[in-house]
Amino acid sequence: MSTTAENEGALETRGLEPVPDSERTGRTRELFPTWVAANISVLLLTMGAGLIVTNGLNFWQALVVALVSPVLSYGLVGLISIAGKRGGSPGMTLSRAVFGQRGNLFPGALIWIARWGWETINAVTGAYAIIVVLDICFGVKSSTWLTVVTLVAFVACTFVISGLGRKVLHICNTWATYLFGAFSVLVLIYLIANTAWSDVFSRPAGSTAAMVAGVGVIAAGGISWVPTGPDFTRYLPRTASSKALVGNAVGGAGIVVVPMVLMGAVMAVSTPSLSKATDPVSFLGQLLPTWIAVPYLVMALIGMLLINSMSMYSAGFTAMTLGIKVPRTWAVSINAIISLIFGYLLMNVASSFMGSFISFLTLLAVAFSAWIGVFGIDMLRRTTYDGEALMDTKRTSAYWYKAGFAWQAMTAWAVALVMGLLFTKVDWFSGPLATSWVGRNGLGWLATILIAAVLYAVLPRTPAVETPGGKGDDTELVSA
C-alpha cells in the first residue's frame, strides 16, 4: 500500500515494509475493540469452571485470578506493542533488529508453528458452535461429514476476513464488541436470577498455590498475543500515547476475561462436568434457555472467527518474515490449510479436546515467552528501528550482525526456551523441574520470560552496523 488512498481501501496490500509517517492515521482507541474481540471465546467459560472444579477455588479466589490474569498478560501485550508505533512494521519483522536477519528465522518459525495450534483450537471451537446451533434449531446431529463441512466453512470465513486486512478487522471487531457485550449481559442476568448463590458463596477456599496455577493457565492465552501487538499499532503515529496502548490492551481484554471466567465459575457450581466437557460449547445449549443459547452461540461463533482472523492476519506477516515470498493474503492461506488438517484430527481423532487445549496452551506460552524476554529488554534500550535495514535480508543489512545472527539474543532465547520446558508438564510431556514450585504452579512461562530477559541484559551486545546512506537506529549498545 503505497498511497494514502490505498490505505483507506478495504483490502490491505501492505506487507512487511514500515508504514510511512504520512499513512499513520490510526488512533489508540481503535485498539480497545481489537483486544475485546481477541477474547470473545467460550473457552474462557470452561477455564473459569476449571478454577472451581480442578483448582478447588471459591468464588472470591476465582475473581482475583480473573482480575490478575489479563493485567499480567495483556500488560505485556500493550508494552511490546509500543515497538509497533516506533518501527511501523509487524512484530516479527521488528524482531530482525534483535536476533539478526538469519537468527530471527528460529524464533519466527517456532512462533509461526505455535500459531497453527492456536488457530486450530479456535477453528474447532467455531465449528462446534455451528454444530450445536444446528442441533438446537434443526435437530441435526453431529457426524464426521458435518464436522468437515462446518470446519471448512469456518476456516473459509476466517480466510476472507483476515485476507482483507486491518481496516476490515477493525470494523468487525467494533461491531462484535457491542453485540457480544449485549448478549453477555443477557446471560449474566439469567445467571443472577437462576443461580443458587448460597451454594456459590459457601464453597471453601482453595490453596494459594492453586490460585497461582489458575493465573498461569488463563494468562497463557494472553501471552500468545504478545508478538502480535506491534502488528496492530504500526499504523499509529509515533506520538501516540504509550500509556493508552497498554491501557486499551488491558482494558479491552479485562472487560471480557473477568465476567466470562466468573460466569464459568458460577456455572460450574451447579454443573461440575463443565470443566471436562468433551467439546467447548455444547454445555451452553444445556444450561441456557434456547432464546439465549442460540444468539449467544452465534456471537461466540463470530468471536472465534475474529480471533482466528486476527491470528491468521499476524501469521501471514510471520510467514513472509520467514522468507516465504508470497503476498500477505496468500501467506494467510497457508495457515488456513493447516488449520483444516489439524482441526479435522482434533475433532475426529483426538480423545480429549480440553486436555489437548490446556496442553497446547501451556507449551504455547513457553514458546512465546522466550521471545518476549529478549525482545522486551531490547525494546527498553531502543527508540527507533532502521526501516531499510529491516527489509534488507542480505549481508548489507545493519541487522546482519555476525553471519546473520545476533549471538547474544540467540543464546538468551535458546537457554530460556529449554529452561522453560524443564519447568513444564502437559499430558504427554513432563520436564524434570515440573515438580518444583514454579512447575507445579504453571509458571514455566513466567520463568522463561525472566531467564531470557536477565540473560540477555547481562550479555555483552554487538552494535548494529550503519549501512552507507542508511539511517541506522537509535539504540544504546555496548560493544562486545
Number of C-alpha atoms within 10 A of each C-alpha: 16 11 10 13 9 14 20 13 14 13 18 19 17 15 18 21 16 24 24 17 14 10 19 18 13 16 15 21 13 18 26 24 24 26 28 28 29 24 23 27 26 25 24 25 25 27 26 32 30 25 32 28 20 15 18 19 25 23 21 14 20 29 18 16 27 26 18 18 27 29 21 17 24 29 23 22 27 26 21 24 27 26 30 27 28 23 26 30 29 29 29 29 28 28 26 26 26 27 30 26 30 19 23 25 21 15 22 25 15 14 21 21 18 20 23 21 21 21 29 26 26 27 30 28 27 29 27 24 28 23 23 24 23 15 15 16 10 9 11 13 11 13 11 10 9 16 20 18 13 19 26 21 17 25 28 16 17 27 24 14 21 29 25 19 22 21 16 17 22 20 13 19 26 18 13 22 21 13 14 23 17 13 18 20 12 14 18 15 11 14 17 13 10 9 14 13 13 8 11 19 14 10 15 11 16 16 14 12 15 20 21 20 21 29 25 25 24 25 26 29 23 24 29 25 25 24 26 24 27 30 26 25 30 28 26 25 22 19 8 16 15 16 13 18 28 24 21 23 30 25 22 23 27 22 17 24 25 21 20 25 27 26 21 25 31 27 25 22 22 14 15 17 16 27 24 18 16 15 18 24 27 20 18 21 19 11 14 15 12 15 9 16 22 21 15 25 24 17 24 25 26 25 26 30 31 28 28 30 28 29 24 30 28 28 29 26 26 29 25 20 27 19 10 14 11 13 14 26 22 17 22 27 21 16 26 25 16 16 27 22 15 19 28 19 13 18 21 13 11 12 11 14 19 19 16 17 17 18 17 18 24 24 21 23 27 29 26 25 31 29 32 24 26 29 26 20 17 22 18 13 12 16 15 17 22 22 22 18 25 25 19 15 19 14 13 14 24 27 32 25 23 15 13 20 20 25 20 20 26 22 17 24 29 16 15 30 25 15 20 31 24 19 26 27 21 16 10 7 13 15 16 13 18 22 15 11 13 20 23 18 22 24 26 28 32 20 23 30 25 18 23 31 25 15 20 24 17 10 15 14 17 15 17 24 16 16 15 9 7 14 14 20 20 13 16 13 14 10 9 9
